[in-house]
Amino acid sequence: MTEPDSELIAAAQAGERRAIDELLARYEQRIYRFGLRMCGDPESAREVLQETMLAAFRNLPGFRGEAALSTWLYQIARSFCIKQRRGTHPTTTLGPDVADASAGPDVQVHARQIGQALVDAIRALPAEQREVLVLRDVEGLSAQEAADVVGIEVGALKSRLHRARMALREKLAHHLATCPRCTGACDALKRTVSMCRSIPGDAVPAAVRAAVRAAIRDAIAR
């Protein structure tokens, strides 16, 4: 049986290493993926993950559970993403490996092309549209949860999300018009919500996982 967040938080607040490791394992991929989609390059995503988790564990004793732990972590990650956008201008375009390894090479190449087109289209959105689309259509948060993360009313979030989805469809239209092989996938690509949620989760690199854990252990030891 999966241990509830509330029990893990209580144990982590008491300094239990096992609970800390479990919380990291439960949420690090989501935060890394969020940082990757919002900042656009692996190094920034690593920094967002590490700073988010360090801030969370430093402030865990004061966490009272008024919001879900995931909402709180996304709020922290969002603040670091904003700092990253203000301080850096990443140029790396990073697409997901969306291909099925069991498929033929031709199919894999096409799958990567579709995945890259979608990631590029998300990356090109204005930051305020990108964050609501990532939270709702990539991460799968509810409208209320996403609104809590961004700090706006649900109605405003829905309006912003509608504009983001429309802009994403327009950006994908160029790919549909220029890629003959995507003609058959046209309907799927136009269903941007389902396509966004089909982007595979980007695994946290082993070196990043190790660095984050080392930083947290060091912070706790102090």
C-alpha positions in Angstrom: 0.0 0.0 0.0 1.3 3.4 -0.9 2.1 5.5 2.1 0.2 8.8 2.2 2.1 12.0 1.7 0.9 13.2 5.1 2.6 10.2 6.8 5.8 10.7 4.8 5.9 14.4 5.6 5.5 13.7 9.4 8.3 11.2 9.2 10.5 13.5 7.2 9.8 16.3 9.6 11.2 14.0 12.3 14.3 13.5 10.2 13.7 10.0 8.9 16.0 9.4 5.9 13.7 6.8 4.4 10.8 9.2 4.3 13.0 11.9 2.7 14.1 9.5 0.0 10.6 8.4 -0.7 9.3 12.0 -1.1 12.2 12.7 -3.4 11.4 9.6 -5.5 7.8 10.5 -5.6 8.1 14.1 -6.8 11.6 14.7 -8.4 10.6 13.6 -11.9 7.5 15.9 -11.9 9.6 18.9 -10.8 12.4 18.1 -13.2 10.0 17.8 -16.1 8.3 21.0 -15.1 11.6 22.8 -15.0 12.6 21.3 -18.4 9.4 22.4 -20.1 9.4 25.9 -18.5 13.2 26.7 -18.8 14.0 24.7 -22.0 17.4 23.2 -21.1 18.6 20.4 -18.9 21.0 22.5 -16.8 18.3 24.9 -15.8 15.9 22.0 -15.1 18.6 20.5 -12.8 18.9 23.8 -10.9 15.2 24.2 -10.6 14.9 20.6 -9.2 17.7 21.0 -6.8 16.7 24.4 -5.5 13.1 23.4 -5.2 13.8 20.3 -3.2 16.4 22.1 -1.0 13.9 24.9 -0.3 11.1 22.3 0.4 13.1 20.3 2.9 14.5 23.4 4.6 10.9 24.6 5.1 9.3 21.2 5.7 9.1 21.8 9.5 6.7 24.7 8.8 4.6 22.9 6.2 1.1 22.7 7.7 -0.7 20.9 4.8 -3.1 23.8 3.9 -2.4 22.8 0.2 -1.4 19.5 -1.3 2.4 18.8 -1.2 2.5 18.7 -5.0 0.9 22.1 -5.2 3.4 23.5 -2.7 6.3 22.0 -4.7 5.1 23.4 -8.0 4.7 26.8 -6.4 8.4 26.7 -5.3 9.5 25.4 -8.6 7.6 28.1 -10.4 9.4 30.8 -8.4 12.8 29.3 -9.4 11.7 29.0 -13.0 10.8 32.7 -13.0 14.3 33.5 -11.7 15.8 31.4 -14.4 13.9 33.2 -17.1 15.0 36.5 -15.8 18.7 35.6 -15.4 19.4 33.3 -18.3 18.4 32.8 -22.0 18.7 29.1 -22.8 19.1 28.3 -26.5 19.0 24.5 -26.3 15.9 23.0 -27.8 15.2 19.7 -26.0 12.7 17.3 -27.3 11.4 14.1 -25.7 12.3 10.6 -26.9 8.7 9.7 -27.9 9.6 6.7 -30.1 8.7 3.1 -29.2 12.0 1.3 -29.1 10.3 -1.8 -30.6 9.1 0.2 -33.6 11.1 0.3 -36.9 13.7 3.1 -37.4 11.4 5.0 -39.8 8.5 5.0 -37.3 10.9 6.1 -34.5 12.1 9.0 -36.6 8.6 10.1 -37.3 7.6 9.8 -33.7 10.5 12.0 -32.6 9.5 14.6 -35.3 6.0 14.8 -33.9 7.2 15.0 -30.3 9.8 17.7 -31.2 7.1 19.7 -33.0 4.9 19.6 -29.9 7.7 20.5 -27.5 8.9 23.4 -29.8 5.4 24.7 -30.0 5.0 24.7 -26.2 8.4 26.3 -25.7 7.4 29.1 -28.1 4.3 30.1 -26.0 4.5 33.2 -23.8 5.6 32.2 -20.3 2.2 32.9 -18.7 0.5 30.7 -21.3 3.2 28.0 -21.2 3.0 27.5 -17.4 -0.8 27.0 -17.3 -0.6 24.6 -20.3 2.2 22.7 -18.7 0.5 22.4 -15.4 -2.9 21.4 -16.8 -2.1 19.5 -20.0 1.4 18.0 -19.3 1.3 17.6 -15.6 -2.4 16.9 -15.3 -3.2 19.2 -12.4 -6.8 20.1 -11.8 -7.9 23.7 -12.7 -8.0 24.6 -9.0 -4.6 23.1 -8.3 -3.0 24.9 -11.3 -4.7 28.1 -10.3 -3.3 27.7 -6.8 0.2 27.2 -8.2 0.0 30.3 -10.4 -1.8 32.4 -7.9 -4.9 33.3 -9.9 -8.6 32.6 -9.9 -9.9 29.5 -11.6 -11.8 31.6 -14.1 -8.7 33.5 -15.1 -6.7 30.3 -15.4 -9.3 28.7 -17.7 -9.3 31.8 -19.9 -5.5 31.8 -20.1 -5.4 28.1 -20.8 -7.9 28.5 -23.6 -5.6 31.1 -25.2 -2.6 28.8 -24.7 -4.3 25.9 -26.4 -5.5 28.0 -29.3 -1.9 29.4 -29.8 -0.5 25.9 -29.6 -2.8 24.6 -32.3 -1.8 27.5 -34.5 1.9 26.8 -34.0 1.4 23.1 -34.8 -0.5 24.0 -38.0 2.9 24.9 -39.6 4.2 21.4 -38.9 1.1 19.8 -40.2 1.4 21.8 -43.4 5.0 21.0 -44.0 5.3 17.4 -42.9 3.7 15.0 -45.4 4.0 12.1 -43.0 1.9 13.9 -40.4 -1.1 14.1 -42.6 -2.5 10.9 -41.1 -1.8 12.2 -37.6 -3.5 15.5 -38.2 -6.5 14.8 -36.0 -4.3 13.6 -33.1 -2.1 16.6 -33.4 -5.0 18.9 -33.3 -6.2 17.3 -30.1 -3.5 19.2 -28.2 -4.6 18.2 -24.7 -4.3 14.5 -25.4 -1.0 15.1 -27.3 0.5 17.1 -24.4 -0.4 14.4 -22.0 1.2 11.8 -24.2 4.7 13.3 -23.9 6.7 10.8 -22.0 8.0 11.9 -18.6 11.6 12.9 -18.9 13.6 10.8 -16.5 15.9 12.6 -14.1 19.5 11.8 -15.1 21.3 9.6 -12.5 23.9 12.2 -11.9 21.3 14.8 -11.2 19.4 12.5 -8.8 22.7 11.9 -6.9 23.6 15.6 -6.8 20.2 16.5 -5.4 20.3 13.8 -2.7 23.9 14.8 -1.7 22.8 18.5 -1.5 19.8 17.6 0.7 21.8 15.3 3.0 24.4 18.1 3.4 21.7 20.6 4.2 20.1 18.4 6.7 23.4 17.6 8.4 23.9 21.3 9.0 
